[in-house]
Structures are given as C-alpha cells and as structure tokens.
Amino acid sequence: MKLLAYSTSDPAGVNIAGHLRPLLPFSPCEFRSVSASSYGDCCLIGLPGPLIRLEMEPSGIEWLLCLSMHKSESGRACLTAHTPGNPTGKAEFGGAPGKVGISNARLQSALIRELVKSKSLMGLSIDVSVEATHHGPTELGFPVTFVEIGSDSSSWEDPLLGGAVARAVAASIWDNASAAPADVALAVGGGHYPEKFTNLMASGQYDIGHIIPKYAMTANPDPEMFRRCLERTQGGCSCIIVDWKGTPSAAKDSLRSLSASSGVELVRV
C-alpha cells in the first residue's frame, strides 16, 4: 500500500489533502481502524500529532508520502520536497541523532518535476526546491518523503498552493513505466535549498534521494554518514553527485574513498 498521510493539526496538510480528494476517485475505507480514503493501492489518511515524530508498524506499507507545512526563518512562499533524516548528528525535530530515513528517490524527484509543472501551468510566482535531508522520522521500516508548502499561515492555507501540490502528488504517485528511469543518486554539498540538485532533478537527468548539505558536514564530519545514506536509499544509488565547491576538503577525501570501495561513480557538479 502507498500511504498518503497528513496531520489533522497541520493547515498545509489539510489544504493539500482537501484538494487531492477531488482529483482522484477516493472511496471511504479504514486503515488500521482509522477512517481513511482509498484509490487503487493508495490510502489517504489524516493522523493526529506531528508527522516528524510518527511511529508506525511497516507491515503492508510500500512507502509513505507526508503532506506537510514547511517553516523557514525567511517566511518565503515555496513548494518543497525532501527525505527525513538527521545527518548533523542532532535530533531537535524528531527521529534519532545521526540516523536517516529510507529515501524514495524516484518519488521525491517526480514530485519536484511535477511541482515545477504545477507552478508553470498555474502561473504561480513561487520557488520550487528540493531540500537537504532533515528532521524525523528516521526509524520507520519503509521509505518516507515529505512534500510541503512554505512558509507561513497565509501560504499553508492558500487554495492555489494546496491545489498545485495536490496536482503534483496525483501525477507522481504512480510510476511511469514508459519513461526511461534516471540514475539514482546521493547528493552532497551546497546549501539547504540546493539549486544545482533541484535543476538536475527537474531536468530528469537524475533521481536524487538523500542530500547532505555543507553545514551537516561541518557540524558532524562523519564519513560513515555517506555510506549510511547510500544504504538507506530504496533500490540503491548508481552515483554520488557532489557540489565540489560546496563540499569541505575532508569530505571530498571520504567520498573518493567511498567511491573506490563501493564502485559508485563520483560525479562533480
């Protein structure tokens, strides 16, 4: 089962879910004794409490897509997607320190492409970006992806933005068997909103899962984090894409060693 979840206390999640229901012919159902909606092998459910601290038995779940709000200091309006995890070694917002969730690179990248399309089709003046891996949950036994509206209440509740994300979700949740799959990659370097990696995903050149930003390598220079992210990517990675100017020298040495020992190609951008 493909699970689409939102927190009933999250205005952005409620907004997205409300616009998603008319797009797909959902039928009432139950998911583990909780009222939900189903369409095909997808289940849409509202859950109490914050999704960043979600705990759930993995049986029968193929992957989870969290419909969520995004917060930032800038307060700028944006549409984002990312994988959960705590590569800095701290766990201030759910999950375990130094742990990362299982990344669904295919879904995450499809969402970025479809968010860009939604922005264009709807004539929206708004940023679309993949985010670096951050926050929880990290310990779930299935891949988890967040798609978000940022970054304040006016954006979270904006029906145009809720509709844009809902359209992207509806277009992304089934694999397109006719499309040639892109290389799956771990991305390293750059900032929290890495424009280089967003553009590579939007172009369809790569499907990127975990993204380890420069600040995570400065705060917690753990060379094993790169290997952990490779292992915690659904289907594995064929390459590591590195923002060479945006990566510390010590991390570059670790990445060269990992590439040589694992046979995963190192790509500089």
Secondary structure, DSSP 8 states (H G I E B T S, - for coil): -EEEEEETT-HHHHHHHHHHTTTTT-EEEEETTEEEEEETTEEEEEESS-GGG-----TT-SEEEEEEEEE-SS---EEEEE--B-TTS--TTSS-TT-B--B-HHHHHHHHHHHHHHHHHTT---EEEE--S-SS----SS-EEEEEEEESHHHHT-HHHHHHHHHHHHHHSS--TTS---EEEEEE-S-SS-HHHHHHHHHTSEEEEEEE-HHHHHH---THHHHHHHHTBTT--SEEEE-GGGS-HHHHHHHHHHHHHH--EEEE-
